[in-house]
Amino acid sequence: MVGTDLRQQLMNYIQSSHEQGILDEAFDRVKNLENDGNPQFLSEIFSMFCHDAENGIAELTRFLAEPVIDYENVSAFAHQLKGSSSSVGGHRMVLACCELRQASNNKIKEGSFEAFDKVKREYCILRDSLNYIAQMEKTILTNEARRRRQ
Amino acid sequence: MASDTDYDSDGMRDNGNGGSSEGNGRRRRHPMMTWRNNLRALVVDNGRICRIMESGLLDAYGVEVEAVGTGEAAVELIASGETFDLIVIEMFLPFMSGPETARTIREMGITSKILGIAPMYWEKDAQEFLAAGIDEFLEKPFTPELFVPFLREIDNQK
């Protein structure tokens, strides 16, 4: 059945994301909070996460572009990004944020730039993964609703 | 996050000045755990994703939750007479920090269990937070494995 195939496809994708370290068990907790009463929960959470992460990355870009880097603010935003990415299960992004915070606390310019590049890369991978999962969920729910009406 | 059909009664809260609180004000019909007593928790976290997840997890485990984004809002809520069995405070809050919030709450005579949380920290941060009066310091993410033992302890002592 198509519905079963799509669910299996989604499960396989999530499993693969776990194996690659993109997602961890925190993602499973997010998924388990979804229920029939709010099928859009995952999509809403991911959308909020991406919005907040992109704001954080924009602020970090600004601080790191200054001639004299405000490492305190870089560290603070790295901290925030780590918090939100750990809440949605973005394991590799969490690690990248830790590296950025470490480099900024030690006021290492080159290390901060390298770590920030990693944060941006891992954010893009995580964002794409979460968007794919949200889209698959939406398709599955739409198909199930259609089948119930038939 | 959860629908009306999941709850026994209604209620969302606004604590007025200093910021509104997001509360479930209700309890899930089918929580993952049930308690002998009605347990209430206050989540204080400026990160909205973190706040939603921390509140959502506590709610899923049968706890009535209020959530605010600043230390000031937490203090105001408690000063208004609200009582909580468990208070969860993020370390790096803007303006009134996590340790300052914990210290102020303790100075108000509140003896509730207070957990300090942070995504990452240095040892001196943890020491500062503990000295301010929290009962335990935990690294995020805030997971059931971390908070359920505290809920069990609170429930047994009530």
Interface residues (C-beta under 8 A of the other chain):
Chain A: A26 R29 V30 N32 L33 N35 D36 G37 N38 F41 I45 M48 F49 D52 A76 H79 Q80 K82 G83 S84 S86 S87 V88 V94 C97 C98 R101
Chain B: M1 A2 S3 D4 T5 D6 G47 R48 I49 C50 I52 M53 E54 G56 L57 A60 E90 F92 A118 P119 M120 K140 P141 T143 P144
